[in-house]
Amino acid sequence: MSDIDTGSYDGGNDVDYGHYEAGQEHDALDQLHQAHGSEADYNNQYGVYENDHHAAESTDFSQGHHVEYDQAPAVHYESDDYTNYSHDASVDDHVFAAEGSENSHQAEFGELDALQQRFDASFAQGTEFHGGDAGLGVASS
């Protein structure tokens, strides 16, 4: 800021005064906004399935017939009939299944906002006064 002071005072009734002021102003605005974030998630799911089936069957069948006959010393009669039946069966089922899923997610973000502004201004102001009952004048810009 500068002051230029011009004026004269001669000590009499007649006053003559002048004042002039001029200057400059400079200002700046700096603003910074920063944000950062991240997220992560994980998920899994597994399943195991098993199914068993057993069956068994068995069948046995036996039949017999025996006849023996003796008469006097020279007659001998004998008859044999047999039936044997056997049946075996077996069934075995086995099922095995496995299922699984797995997933993950990760995200990150960053944000930056910057504002910069400069302000320049200048001014000038002057005052003039002439003595006695004279008027006062103001000049400014």
PALO-871359 format. One record per residue: x negated, y negated, z negated of N, C-alpha, C in turn. Coordinates in steps of 0.05 Angstrom, whole numbers, plus 5000, padded with zeros to 4 digits. Layout:
BEGIN
XYZXYZXYZ
...
END
This chain:
BEGIN
498350235000500050005000498249765000
499049565014497349315015499149075008
497948894995499348644988497748415001
499248255015498048005025499547785011
498247644995499547424980498547164990
500247025004499546765014501246555001
500146344994501746134981499945914971
501145704966499545474956501145344935
499845244915501245094894499544844890
500644614895499044374892499644224866
501344334849501744214823503944004823
505043924845507043724847509843844847
511743674853514543764854515043934878
513443894898513944044922512444314920
514044544919512844814916513144954942
511045074950511045234975509845504968
511445714970510545974961511146174983
509346344989509846565009508646824999
510147045004509347304995509947505017
507947685023508347885044507248145033
508848355037508048625028508648825050
506749005056507149205076505749465066
506749685075505649935066506650175083
505550405076506350655090506650865069
508451045074508851275057508651535074
507351735063507151995076507852205055
509452385063510252595045510652855061
510453085048510753335062512353525044
513753715057515253925043514354185054
513354355036512654625044514254825026
515755005040517355195025516855465037
516355665020515755935029517556125013
518956305027520656505015519756775026
519156955008518157215016519657435001
520657635015522057855002521058115014
520758324997519858585007521358794991
522159005005523559224991523159485006
523759694992523559965004525560144990
526260355004527960564993527160835004
527561034988526961304996528961494982
529861694997531561894986530962164998
531562374983530962644991533262824983
533863015000536063194994535463475005
536063674989535763954999538064124989
538664325004540864504997540164775008
540064974991539365245000541465444989
542065635005543965844997542966115006
543266314990542566594996545066764992
545766915012548167085011547367375015
548467545000547867825002550367994998
550768195014553168365012552268655014
553068814995552369104995554969264996
554869485010557169675011555969955011
556870114993555970394992558470574991
558370795006560470985006559271265007
560371454994559371734994561871914994
561572135008563772335010562572615010
563772784997562773064997565273254995
565173455011567373655012566173935012
566974094994566074374992568574554993
568474765007570674945009569575235010
570475394993569575674992571975854990
571976075004574176275004572876555006
573876724991572676994991574777214990
574077435000575877674999574177924998
574578084979572978324977574778554970
574778764985576379004980574479244981
574679404961573079654961574979884953
574780094968576580324963574880584965
575380754945574081014945576181234942
576081444958577881664956576281924961
576482094942574982344943572082304949
570682504952567882464954566982374982
568582375002567582295028568882045039
570681925026571981685037571081445020
569981265035569281005022569980785042
571480585032572280365049571580105035
570379915050569679655038570079435059
571279215051571878995069571078735055
569678565069568878305058569678085078
570977875068571577635083570777385066
569177225077568276975063568476745082
569276515072569276265086567976055069
566075925080564675715065564675465083
565575245072565674995087564374775070
562674615081561374395067561374145085
561973925074562073665089560773455071
558873315082557573095068557672845086
558072615074558172355089556972135071
555671945083554571725069554671475086
555471255076555570995090554170795073
552470635085550970425070550870185087
551969965078551869705092550369515075
548769355088547269145073547068895092
547968675082547868415097546268215079
544368085091542867885077542767635095
543367405084543367155099542166935082
540566775093539466545079539966295096
540666085083541265835097539965605081
538865415095537665195081537564945098
537664725084537464465098535864285080
534364115092532663925077532363675094
532763445082532363195096531262975077
529862795089528862565074528962315091
529062095077529361835090527661625075
526261465090524661255078524761015095
525360785083525560535098524160305081
522960135096521659895083522359655099
522559425086523059185100521458955087
520858755103519458515094520758275107
520858065092522157825103520557585094
520057395112518457165107519856925120
520556725104521656475114519856255106
519056085125517255865119518455605131
518455395115519455135124517254935118
516554775138514554575134515554315148
515654105133516753855144514953625134
514353445151512853205144514552955148
514252775129515752525129513752295131
514152115150512551875152514451635152
513651435137515351195135513450955131
514350735142512850485138514850265131
513950065117515749855109514149595109
515649385111514449115109516548935096
515648765078517548585064516148315060
517648115064516547855060518547665046
517447495030519147295015517947015019
519546825024518646555028520346375011
518946194997520346004979519145724983
520845544988519945264990521145114967
519544964953520244834928522744674927
523244574903525544404898528144554899
530144424910532744554913533044694940
530844754952530944884979531845164976
532545294998533545564997531445774995
532346014988530646254986531246435009
529246515023529646685046528246955042
529447185049528347445046528247575074
526047695079525747835105524648115099
525948325109524948595104525648765129
524248965132524849155154524549435144
END
